[in-house]
């Protein structure tokens, strides 16, 4: 792990832990998880994930860098549809822009937000195994969308571009991204 990724991991540890232990996400690991719980959790994650992914993908598409993350919100949308949730009925805004990290203006900001987005793929692999064990017969589309290869590509890109990345900006953006994700899933409105 590079020095940058060690610093990002250390600086975001508290915000990451807070998000992982949010009741909606923590229940995905409980042995008594129900399909209703799972549907509710994914529904609440829709806005948070879509918002972060749109910000990150938007930056990398506009700027000509060798790193290009892959979208996966379509997998979340597809899985929600399979679970009987209409995306058109989901709320599209939390009404709180105070922690919003978009738009991303610099490579350093993009690295911080991408750290959160690509890191969520790794956590998703663990969640997919737990959910599929508890909800026998359900295949997780969103959480099982692969993580290790994307993470390695992102780390490689950052190692090659390290002289262009302002660490403090990347770290601040990663922390804000975690905080924003938490604030969105913490909203009480579920469509």
N, CA, C and O of each residue as an XYZ file, in Angstrom:
764
protein
N       0.848     -1.176      0.000
C       0.000      0.000      0.000
C       0.896      1.242      0.000
O       1.863      1.328      0.757
N       0.557      2.192     -0.856
C       1.355      3.402     -0.954
C       1.143      4.287      0.272
O       0.187      4.113      1.028
N       2.042      5.223      0.445
C       1.939      6.179      1.551
C       0.626      6.959      1.474
O      -0.022      7.191      2.494
N       0.237      7.363      0.262
C      -1.015      8.098      0.091
C      -2.200      7.268      0.580
O      -3.066      7.779      1.291
N      -2.242      6.000      0.204
C      -3.370      5.160      0.602
C      -3.344      4.870      2.104
O      -4.399      4.726      2.722
N      -2.167      4.786      2.685
C      -2.085      4.624      4.137
C      -2.637      5.859      4.836
O      -3.372      5.754      5.818
N      -2.276      7.028      4.320
C      -2.772      8.279      4.907
C      -4.283      8.414      4.726
O      -4.979      8.845      5.645
N      -4.795      8.050      3.549
C      -6.234      8.095      3.314
C      -6.964      7.142      4.255
O      -7.991      7.495      4.834
N      -6.433      5.944      4.400
C      -7.065      4.954      5.277
C      -7.105      5.455      6.723
O      -8.127      5.340      7.399
N      -5.996      6.006      7.183
C      -5.924      6.490      8.561
C      -6.853      7.692      8.774
O      -7.563      7.764      9.777
N      -6.842      8.620      7.837
C      -7.629      9.841      7.991
C      -9.130      9.588      7.883
O      -9.924     10.318      8.474
N      -9.522      8.564      7.136
C     -10.951      8.285      6.948
C     -11.468      7.189      7.868
O     -12.648      6.844      7.812
N     -10.614      6.646      8.701
C     -10.981      5.506      9.543
C     -12.259      5.763     10.354
O     -13.158      4.922     10.367
N     -12.344      6.876     11.007
C     -13.498      7.184     11.845
C     -14.771      7.329     11.014
O     -15.807      6.763     11.360
N     -14.693      8.088      9.918
C     -15.863      8.288      9.063
C     -16.277      6.978      8.398
O     -17.467      6.711      8.236
N     -15.305      6.170      8.018
C     -15.578      4.875      7.401
C     -16.267      3.951      8.401
O     -17.259      3.301      8.072
N     -15.749      3.896      9.597
C     -16.333      3.057     10.649
C     -17.769      3.508     10.970
O     -18.662      2.679     11.140
N     -17.973      4.813     11.048
C     -19.310      5.345     11.327
C     -20.292      4.900     10.237
O     -21.418      4.506     10.540
N     -19.872      4.962      8.986
C     -20.736      4.538      7.890
C     -20.990      3.033      7.940
O     -22.131      2.591      7.802
N     -19.944      2.254      8.136
C     -20.096      0.790      8.215
C     -21.037      0.363      9.334
O     -21.729     -0.648      9.214
N     -21.064      1.133     10.423
C     -21.887      0.773     11.571
C     -23.262      1.442     11.568
O     -24.031      1.302     12.519
N     -23.561      2.164     10.497
C     -24.900      2.726     10.388
C     -25.877      1.556     10.424
O     -25.635      0.534      9.782
N     -26.986      1.689     11.171
C     -27.918      0.562     11.316
C     -28.384     -0.061      9.996
O     -28.554     -1.278      9.915
N     -28.590      0.760      8.966
C     -29.028      0.214      7.676
C     -27.969     -0.695      7.055
O     -28.291     -1.742      6.493
N     -26.720     -0.292      7.160
C     -25.650     -1.095      6.561
C     -25.235     -2.242      7.470
O     -24.942     -3.339      6.995
N     -25.210     -1.997      8.759
C     -24.784     -3.041      9.702
C     -25.716     -4.242      9.665
O     -25.270     -5.376      9.840
N     -26.996     -4.009      9.441
C     -27.925     -5.136      9.445
C     -27.708     -6.097      8.284
O     -28.199     -7.226      8.314
N     -26.977     -5.660      7.262
C     -26.676     -6.569      6.148
C     -25.831     -7.755      6.598
O     -25.817     -8.794      5.939
N     -25.134     -7.604      7.709
C     -24.282     -8.671      8.228
C     -24.996     -9.527      9.284
O     -24.455    -10.540      9.727
N     -26.200     -9.127      9.685
C     -26.937     -9.883     10.713
C     -27.514    -11.159     10.128
O     -27.952    -11.187      8.978
N     -27.510    -12.192     10.915
C     -28.007    -13.489     10.436
C     -29.513    -13.492     10.225
O     -30.032    -14.355      9.518
N     -30.230    -12.535     10.831
C     -31.680    -12.480     10.660
C     -32.112    -11.480      9.576
O     -33.252    -11.015      9.585
N     -31.221    -11.154      8.656
C     -31.524    -10.242      7.556
C     -32.705    -10.782      6.747
O     -32.754    -11.968      6.421
N     -33.648     -9.903      6.428
C     -34.788    -10.287      5.594
C     -34.672     -9.589      4.243
O     -33.916     -8.630      4.091
N     -35.417    -10.073      3.281
C     -35.439     -9.445      1.967
C     -35.978     -8.022      2.058
O     -35.538     -7.142      1.319
N     -36.920     -7.798      2.954
C     -37.449     -6.446      3.169
C     -36.358     -5.514      3.700
O     -36.237     -4.377      3.242
N     -35.567     -5.990      4.661
C     -34.445     -5.195      5.187
C     -33.465     -4.852      4.071
O     -33.019     -3.713      3.937
N     -33.149     -5.855      3.286
C     -32.183     -5.673      2.204
C     -32.699     -4.659      1.187
O     -31.959     -3.772      0.762
N     -33.964     -4.789      0.798
C     -34.578     -3.853     -0.152
C     -34.532     -2.431      0.405
O     -34.191     -1.494     -0.317
N     -34.872     -2.267      1.678
C     -34.875     -0.945      2.302
C     -33.468     -0.342      2.326
O     -33.291      0.851      2.081
N     -32.487     -1.168      2.621
C     -31.110     -0.677      2.668
C     -30.648     -0.224      1.288
O     -30.095      0.866      1.146
N     -30.871     -1.049      0.276
C     -30.470     -0.665     -1.078
C     -31.207      0.576     -1.553
O     -30.636      1.423     -2.239
N     -32.473      0.679     -1.186
C     -33.265      1.851     -1.567
C     -32.661      3.114     -0.961
O     -32.540      4.137     -1.635
N     -32.287      3.037      0.297
C     -31.720      4.205      0.965
C     -30.318      4.523      0.419
O     -29.888      5.676      0.435
N     -29.624      3.507     -0.053
C     -28.286      3.715     -0.618
C     -28.328      4.331     -2.013
O     -27.336      4.909     -2.457
N     -29.446      4.218     -2.704
C     -29.537      4.634     -4.103
C     -29.059      6.070     -4.321
O     -28.188      6.313     -5.156
N     -29.616      7.005     -3.585
C     -29.257      8.413     -3.792
C     -27.793      8.648     -3.445
O     -27.076      9.308     -4.197
N     -27.348      8.118     -2.321
C     -25.961      8.336     -1.888
C     -24.976      7.783     -2.905
O     -24.024      8.463     -3.290
N     -25.202      6.558     -3.337
C     -24.274      5.959     -4.293
C     -24.339      6.670     -5.651
O     -23.306      6.962     -6.254
N     -25.544      6.942     -6.120
C     -25.696      7.602     -7.420
C     -25.006      8.959     -7.439
O     -24.328      9.314     -8.403
N     -25.187      9.701     -6.369
C     -24.601     11.031     -6.271
C     -23.065     10.947     -6.323
O     -22.422     11.669     -7.085
N     -22.495     10.063     -5.508
C     -21.041      9.932     -5.479
C     -20.513      9.423     -6.817
O     -19.531      9.948     -7.343
N     -21.159      8.412     -7.358
C     -20.692      7.863     -8.629
C     -20.773      8.889     -9.751
O     -19.844      9.008    -10.550
N     -21.868      9.626     -9.818
C     -22.007     10.650    -10.856
C     -20.906     11.697    -10.756
O     -20.372     12.141    -11.773
N     -20.566     12.094     -9.531
C     -19.514     13.085     -9.338
C     -18.168     12.542     -9.829
O     -17.436     13.214    -10.556
N     -17.868     11.324     -9.419
C     -16.570     10.723     -9.756
C     -16.464     10.437    -11.246
O     -15.486     10.830    -11.880
N     -17.450      9.762    -11.809
C     -17.425      9.421    -13.231
C     -17.366     10.690    -14.069
O     -16.639     10.757    -15.060
N     -18.135     11.692    -13.666
C     -18.138     12.965    -14.393
C     -16.761     13.590    -14.477
O     -16.364     14.082    -15.534
N     -16.027     13.575    -13.373
C     -14.682     14.156    -13.398
C     -13.775     13.385    -14.355
O     -13.144     13.977    -15.229
N     -13.712     12.069    -14.189
C     -12.771     11.267    -14.968
C     -13.101     11.276    -16.450
O     -12.197     11.155    -17.276
N     -14.361     11.415    -16.807
C     -14.732     11.456    -18.233
C     -14.295     12.764    -18.881
O     -13.852     12.773    -20.030
N     -14.417     13.858    -18.156
C     -14.072     15.166    -18.695
C     -12.559     15.348    -18.804
O     -12.071     15.971    -19.747
N     -11.831     14.811    -17.853
C     -10.386     14.979    -17.816
C      -9.716     13.746    -18.423
O     -10.091     12.610    -18.134
N      -8.754     13.988    -19.240
C      -8.103     12.889    -19.976
C      -7.002     12.256    -19.143
O      -5.821     12.553    -19.321
N      -7.402     11.386    -18.236
C      -6.442     10.636    -17.437
C      -6.503      9.180    -17.868
O      -7.478      8.740    -18.476
N      -5.472      8.456    -17.553
C      -5.444      7.045    -17.932
C      -6.372      6.201    -17.084
O      -6.684      5.070    -17.456
N      -6.817      6.719    -15.957
C      -7.716      5.975    -15.087
C      -9.158      6.326    -15.423
O      -9.502      7.504    -15.514
N      -9.990      5.333    -15.607
C     -11.412      5.537    -15.866
C     -12.211      4.521    -15.050
O     -12.230      3.339    -15.391
N     -12.870      4.965    -13.980
C     -13.683      4.025    -13.190
C     -14.906      3.570    -13.983
O     -15.370      4.262    -14.889
N     -15.408      2.411    -13.628
C     -16.607      1.879    -14.284
C     -17.835      2.193    -13.453
O     -17.807      2.149    -12.223
N     -18.900      2.506    -14.143
C     -20.184      2.728    -13.476
C     -20.702      1.416    -12.911
O     -20.447      0.343    -13.457
N     -21.425      1.519    -11.823
C     -22.137      0.348    -11.323
C     -23.498      0.674    -10.748
O     -24.183     -0.204    -10.223
N     -23.897      1.944    -10.844
C     -25.223      2.277    -10.337
C     -26.307      1.593    -11.155
O     -27.406      1.367    -10.649
N     -26.022      1.258    -12.414
C     -26.999      0.515    -13.202
C     -27.263     -0.862    -12.590
O     -28.363     -1.402    -12.708
N     -26.242     -1.425    -11.933
C     -26.433     -2.711    -11.246
C     -27.318     -2.535    -10.014
O     -28.157     -3.384     -9.714
N     -27.123     -1.431     -9.311
C     -27.971     -1.129     -8.162
C     -29.409     -0.911     -8.630
O     -30.350     -1.406     -8.010
N     -29.574     -0.176     -9.714
C     -30.905      0.063    -10.263
C     -31.558     -1.250    -10.696
O     -32.737     -1.476    -10.425
N     -30.803     -2.106    -11.361
C     -31.329     -3.387    -11.815
C     -31.743     -4.270    -10.635
O     -32.789     -4.918    -10.666
N     -30.902     -4.281     -9.596
C     -31.229     -5.096     -8.423
C     -32.456     -4.552     -7.701
O     -33.307     -5.322     -7.254
N     -32.549     -3.237     -7.586
C     -33.733     -2.640     -6.960
C     -34.988     -2.988     -7.754
O     -36.029     -3.300     -7.175
N     -34.887     -2.933     -9.066
C     -36.034     -3.288     -9.908
C     -36.453     -4.739     -9.652
O     -37.642     -5.039     -9.553
N     -35.459     -5.641     -9.545
C     -35.761     -7.044     -9.250
C     -36.444     -7.197     -7.892
O     -37.230     -8.120     -7.678
N     -36.134     -6.281     -6.983
C     -36.722     -6.316     -5.644
C     -38.051     -5.563     -5.571
O     -38.637     -5.439     -4.495
N     -38.526     -5.059     -6.718
C     -39.819     -4.401     -6.774
C     -39.816     -2.922     -6.466
O     -40.860     -2.360     -6.136
N     -38.659     -2.273     -6.566
C     -38.551     -0.843     -6.272
C     -38.490     -0.076     -7.589
O     -37.707     -0.410     -8.477
N     -39.319      0.949     -7.705
C     -39.319      1.804     -8.882
C     -38.337      2.952     -8.669
O     -38.491      3.743     -7.738
N     -37.343      3.040     -9.521
C     -36.326      4.095     -9.391
C     -36.963      5.477     -9.543
O     -36.531      6.430     -8.894
N     -37.986      5.595    -10.396
C     -38.636      6.889    -10.603
C     -39.279      7.415     -9.318
O     -39.454      8.623     -9.165
N     -39.626      6.530     -8.410
C     -40.263      6.955     -7.165
C     -39.253      7.304     -6.072
O     -39.625      7.844     -5.031
N     -37.993      6.998     -6.306
C     -36.993      7.293     -5.281
C     -36.735      8.782     -5.212
O     -36.781      9.482     -6.224
N     -36.471      9.245     -4.045
C     -36.144     10.663     -3.879
C     -34.800     10.933     -4.544
O     -33.927     10.066     -4.551
N     -34.631     12.100     -5.088
C     -33.412     12.422     -5.818
C     -32.542     13.430     -5.095
O     -31.453     13.763     -5.563
N     -33.008     13.913     -3.970
C     -32.226     14.906     -3.243
C     -32.484     14.776     -1.754
O     -33.591     14.456     -1.323
N     -31.442     15.030     -0.979
C     -31.608     14.978      0.471
C     -31.962     16.346      1.033
O     -32.345     16.468      2.196
N     -31.832     17.364      0.209
C     -32.132     18.703      0.682
C     -31.001     19.321      1.485
O     -31.139     20.432      1.996
N     -29.889     18.619      1.601
C     -28.753     19.139      2.359
C     -27.516     19.121      1.479
O     -27.016     18.058      1.114
N     -27.032     20.295      1.144
C     -25.852     20.372      0.287
C     -24.588     20.724      1.065
O     -23.528     20.899      0.466
N     -24.683     20.830      2.377
C     -23.555     21.339      3.146
C     -22.319     20.452      3.080
O     -21.203     20.963      3.174
N     -22.478     19.141      2.922
C     -21.325     18.248      2.857
C     -21.048     17.751      1.450
O     -20.120     16.970      1.240
N     -21.836     18.193      0.486
C     -21.714     17.677     -0.865
C     -20.323     17.967     -1.426
O     -19.801     19.071     -1.276
N     -19.732     16.963     -2.074
C     -18.380     17.114     -2.597
C     -18.365     17.432     -4.083
O     -17.292     17.619     -4.657
N     -19.517     17.497     -4.715
C     -19.549     17.785     -6.153
C     -19.688     19.276     -6.377
O     -20.234     19.987     -5.533
N     -19.216     19.736     -7.467
C     -18.415     19.038     -8.459
C     -16.963     18.919     -8.013
O     -16.496     19.651     -7.141
N     -16.283     17.999     -8.622
C     -14.863     17.802     -8.329
C     -14.060     18.626     -9.327
O     -14.199     18.460    -10.539
N     -13.223     19.510     -8.810
C     -12.497     20.433     -9.671
C     -11.053     20.032     -9.950
O     -10.459     20.492    -10.925
N     -10.492     19.188     -9.112
C      -9.068     18.880     -9.282
C      -8.827     17.377     -9.223
O      -9.669     16.610     -8.755
N      -7.680     16.987     -9.699
C      -7.283     15.590     -9.628
C      -7.261     15.128     -8.176
O      -7.677     14.007     -7.885
N      -6.795     15.948     -7.280
C      -6.710     15.586     -5.868
C      -8.096     15.327     -5.277
O      -8.289     14.362     -4.537
N      -9.061     16.192     -5.607
C     -10.429     15.974     -5.143
C     -10.987     14.676     -5.724
O     -11.635     13.901     -5.021
N     -10.733     14.447     -6.998
C     -11.225     13.227     -7.651
C     -10.620     11.982     -7.020
O     -11.308     10.975     -6.857
N      -9.350     12.040     -6.667
C      -8.700     10.898     -6.019
C      -9.365     10.616     -4.675
O      -9.606      9.455     -4.345
N      -9.664     11.644     -3.900
C     -10.311     11.448     -2.603
C     -11.682     10.824     -2.727
O     -12.002      9.884     -1.999
N     -12.501     11.330     -3.639
C     -13.848     10.778     -3.827
C     -13.787      9.384     -4.437
O     -14.587      8.517     -4.085
N     -12.851      9.164     -5.344
C     -12.711      7.856     -5.983
C     -12.223      6.818     -4.989
O     -12.579      5.644     -5.090
N     -11.416      7.239     -4.037
C     -10.966      6.334     -2.974
C     -12.171      5.730     -2.257
O     -12.188      4.534     -1.969
N     -13.160      6.539     -1.975
C     -14.365      6.070     -1.286
C     -15.180      5.166     -2.212
O     -15.626      4.094     -1.804
N     -15.370      5.600     -3.447
C     -16.184      4.834     -4.385
C     -15.563      3.471     -4.708
O     -16.243      2.446     -4.655
N     -14.283      3.465     -5.039
C     -13.631      2.197     -5.386
C     -13.439      1.313     -4.153
O     -13.497      0.087     -4.250
N     -13.213      1.928     -3.013
C     -13.106      1.150     -1.784
C     -14.410      0.448     -1.447
O     -14.415     -0.632     -0.858
N     -15.520      1.077     -1.829
C     -16.818      0.455     -1.547
C     -17.006     -0.839     -2.336
O     -17.786     -1.704     -1.936
N     -16.302     -0.971     -3.444
C     -16.353     -2.234     -4.201
C     -15.759     -3.374     -3.376
O     -16.281     -4.489     -3.374
N     -14.665     -3.083     -2.678
C     -14.046     -4.117     -1.842
C     -14.975     -4.541     -0.725
O     -15.156     -5.733     -0.479
N     -15.560     -3.576     -0.053
C     -16.511     -3.889      1.003
C     -17.732     -4.603      0.458
O     -18.318     -5.446      1.137
N     -18.116     -4.270     -0.756
C     -19.258     -4.903     -1.391
C     -19.076     -6.396     -1.584
O     -20.038     -7.159     -1.499
N     -17.853     -6.815     -1.843
C     -17.596     -8.251     -2.024
C     -17.882     -9.005     -0.728
O     -18.439    -10.103     -0.756
N     -17.503     -8.419      0.404
C     -17.773     -9.038      1.713
C     -19.276     -9.055      1.977
O     -19.824    -10.057      2.435
N     -19.933     -7.935      1.684
C     -21.375     -7.853      1.890
C     -22.126     -8.840      1.002
O     -23.094     -9.458      1.446
N     -21.693     -8.992     -0.236
C     -22.370     -9.919     -1.157
C     -22.362    -11.337     -0.600
O     -23.380    -12.028     -0.625
N     -21.208    -11.765     -0.098
C     -21.129    -13.121      0.465
C     -22.072    -13.273      1.662
O     -22.757    -14.288      1.794
N     -22.104    -12.266      2.526
C     -22.959    -12.330      3.722
C     -24.436    -12.320      3.340
O     -25.221    -13.111      3.863
N     -24.815    -11.425      2.428
C     -26.219    -11.312      2.033
C     -26.677    -12.587      1.325
O     -27.757    -13.101      1.617
N     -25.875    -13.093      0.411
C     -26.271    -14.292     -0.337
C     -26.358    -15.519      0.568
O     -27.127    -16.441      0.295
N     -25.584    -15.531      1.628
C     -25.665    -16.624      2.599
C     -26.976    -16.538      3.386
O     -27.584    -17.560      3.705
N     -27.404    -15.317      3.695
C     -28.599    -15.117      4.506
C     -29.882    -15.156      3.671
O     -30.908    -15.671      4.116
N     -29.808    -14.607      2.458
C     -30.979    -14.567      1.574
C     -30.775    -15.605      0.471
O     -30.502    -15.262     -0.679
N     -30.909    -16.845      0.830
C     -30.654    -17.949     -0.088
C     -31.501    -17.772     -1.345
O     -32.711    -17.556     -1.273
N     -30.849    -17.868     -2.479
C     -31.533    -17.725     -3.759
C     -31.436    -16.330     -4.343
O     -31.754    -16.131     -5.515
N     -31.006    -15.361     -3.551
C     -30.847    -13.995     -4.075
C     -29.399    -13.785     -4.490
O     -28.475    -14.061     -3.725
N     -29.212    -13.297     -5.701
C     -27.860    -12.973     -6.177
C     -27.680    -11.460     -6.132
O     -28.438    -10.717     -6.755
N     -26.682    -11.016     -5.397
C     -26.385     -9.588     -5.290
C     -25.722     -9.100     -6.578
O     -24.621     -9.534     -6.917
N     -26.375     -8.223     -7.270
C     -25.779     -7.641     -8.472
C     -24.825     -6.513     -8.115
O     -23.691     -6.457     -8.591
N     -25.310     -5.618     -7.269
C     -24.554     -4.414     -6.938
C     -23.311     -4.719     -6.101
O     -22.209     -4.297     -6.450
N     -23.483     -5.438     -5.017
C     -22.361     -5.692     -4.121
C     -21.331     -6.647     -4.705
O     -20.167     -6.612     -4.308
N     -21.733     -7.491     -5.630
C     -20.787     -8.472     -6.168
C     -20.134     -8.000     -7.463
O     -19.632     -8.816     -8.237
N     -20.136     -6.709     -7.700
C     -19.634     -6.171     -8.965
C     -18.116     -6.050     -9.026
O     -17.595     -5.198     -9.746
N     -17.412     -6.873     -8.297
C     -15.949     -6.924     -8.399
C     -15.264     -5.760     -7.728
O     -15.726     -4.622     -7.819
N     -14.181     -6.034     -7.065
C     -13.506     -4.961     -6.365
C     -12.010     -4.964     -6.479
O     -11.407     -3.908     -6.671
N     -11.388     -6.120     -6.368
C      -9.940     -6.184     -6.274
C      -9.254     -5.604     -7.501
O      -8.309     -4.828     -7.364
N      -9.706     -5.959     -8.686
C      -9.067     -5.452     -9.909
C      -9.201     -3.955    -10.050
O      -8.244     -3.285    -10.437
N     -10.363     -3.416     -9.745
C     -10.585     -1.967     -9.822
C      -9.713     -1.237     -8.802
O      -9.131     -0.194     -9.100
N      -9.634     -1.793     -7.610
C      -8.834     -1.192     -6.547
C      -7.357     -1.151     -6.942
O      -6.687     -0.134     -6.761
N      -6.866     -2.249     -7.475
C      -5.458     -2.309     -7.907
C      -5.182     -1.313     -9.024
O      -4.142     -0.655     -9.013
N      -6.090     -1.185     -9.990
C      -5.916     -0.212    -11.074
C      -5.886      1.209    -10.535
O      -5.084      2.030    -10.982
N      -6.754      1.501     -9.579
C      -6.793      2.832     -8.985
C      -5.501      3.119     -8.217
O      -4.941      4.209     -8.328
N      -5.035      2.150     -7.445
C      -3.777      2.337     -6.715
C      -2.611      2.568     -7.673
O      -1.762      3.425     -7.434
N      -2.578      1.808     -8.744
C      -1.506      1.948     -9.736
C      -1.535      3.347    -10.356
O      -0.496      3.991    -10.502
N      -2.728      3.806    -10.716
C      -2.851      5.139    -11.279
C      -2.326      6.188    -10.302
O      -1.546      7.062    -10.680
N      -2.756      6.097     -9.044
C      -2.335      7.076     -8.036
C      -0.827      7.044     -7.804
O      -0.206      8.089     -7.608
N      -0.243      5.860     -7.827
C       1.215      5.752     -7.659
C       1.931      6.444     -8.805
O       2.948      7.105     -8.597
N       1.406      6.297    -10.013
C       2.027      6.931    -11.185
C       1.821      8.448    -11.202
O       2.659      9.178    -11.732
N       0.719      8.924    -10.627
C       0.373     10.348    -10.669
C       0.651     11.065     -9.354
O       0.216     12.201     -9.165
N       1.368     10.416     -8.447
C       1.511     10.926     -7.084
C       2.031     12.366     -7.010
O       1.632     13.120     -6.122
N       2.906     12.750     -7.923
C       3.462     14.116     -7.861
C       2.423     15.176     -8.215
O       2.661     16.363     -7.994
N       1.279     14.772     -8.757
C       0.216     15.715     -9.115
C      -0.947     15.701     -8.116
O      -1.934     16.415     -8.291
N      -0.820     14.889     -7.078
C      -1.900     14.745     -6.107
C      -1.536     15.467     -4.812
O      -0.535     15.144     -4.172
N      -2.345     16.431     -4.437
C      -2.167     17.130     -3.164
C      -2.860     16.295     -2.091
O      -4.087     16.196     -2.057
N      -2.068     15.706     -1.231
C      -2.584     14.747     -0.251
C      -3.656     15.336      0.652
O      -4.675     14.691      0.898
N      -3.448     16.530      1.142
C      -4.423     17.106      2.079
C      -5.783     17.302      1.409
O      -6.819     17.113      2.047
N      -5.786     17.676      0.140
C      -7.037     17.848     -0.598
C      -7.713     16.503     -0.832
O      -8.924     16.374     -0.654
N      -6.933     15.502     -1.230
C      -7.490     14.154     -1.441
C      -8.097     13.619     -0.149
O      -9.184     13.041     -0.162
N      -7.404     13.810      0.954
C      -7.882     13.322      2.250
C      -9.157     14.053      2.666
O     -10.127     13.421      3.087
N      -9.158     15.370      2.552
C     -10.349     16.151      2.934
C     -11.556     15.741      2.094
O     -12.669     15.645      2.609
N     -11.338     15.502      0.814
C     -12.449     15.110     -0.056
C     -12.937     13.711      0.275
O     -14.141     13.457      0.234
N     -12.038     12.804      0.599
C     -12.446     11.445      0.990
C     -13.289     11.487      2.261
O     -14.326     10.829      2.344
N     -12.849     12.253      3.239
C     -13.610     12.366      4.491
C     -14.989     12.958      4.213
O     -15.993     12.449      4.711
N     -15.044     14.026      3.420
C     -16.334     14.634      3.084
C     -17.227     13.661      2.320
O     -18.445     13.664      2.497
N     -16.634     12.840      1.484
C     -17.419     11.861      0.716
C     -18.053     10.838      1.646
O     -19.224     10.491      1.489
N     -17.282     10.356      2.613
C     -17.848      9.435      3.607
C     -18.965     10.120      4.392
O     -20.030      9.539      4.597
N     -18.722     11.353      4.830
C     -19.704     12.084      5.619
C     -20.980     12.343      4.820
O     -22.084     12.221      5.352
N     -20.830     12.696      3.560
C     -21.995     12.946      2.710
C     -22.795     11.659      2.520
O     -24.022     11.669      2.619
N     -22.107     10.556      2.250
C     -22.782      9.266      2.062
C     -23.585      8.930      3.320
O     -24.741      8.515      3.243
N     -22.949      9.117      4.475
C     -23.634      8.842      5.746
C     -24.867      9.733      5.909
O     -25.934      9.252      6.290
N     -24.725     11.021      5.623
C     -25.855     11.940      5.817
C     -27.018     11.592      4.896
O     -28.177     11.766      5.271
N     -26.722     11.107      3.706
C     -27.792     10.763      2.768
C     -28.497      9.491      3.217
O     -29.727      9.449      3.241
N     -27.741      8.448      3.577
C     -28.434      7.211      3.991
C     -29.090      7.365      5.359
O     -29.979      6.593      5.718
N     -28.654      8.349      6.108
C     -29.226      8.570      7.432
C     -30.572      9.303      7.366
O     -31.308      9.345      8.352
N     -30.893      9.883      6.192
C     -32.175     10.554      6.035
C     -33.283      9.545      6.292
O     -33.152      8.377      5.928
N     -34.347      9.971      6.900
C     -35.413      9.057      7.304
C     -36.387      8.713      6.194
O     -37.135      7.741      6.293
N     -36.375      9.517      5.128
C     -37.326      9.276      4.047
C     -36.885      8.089      3.206
O     -35.789      8.089      2.646
N     -37.723      7.102      3.123
C     -37.499      5.985      2.228
C     -38.712      5.891      1.336
O     -39.843      5.789      1.812
N     -38.470      5.925      0.024
C     -39.589      5.925     -0.932
C     -40.444      4.685     -0.791
O     -41.425      4.525     -1.517
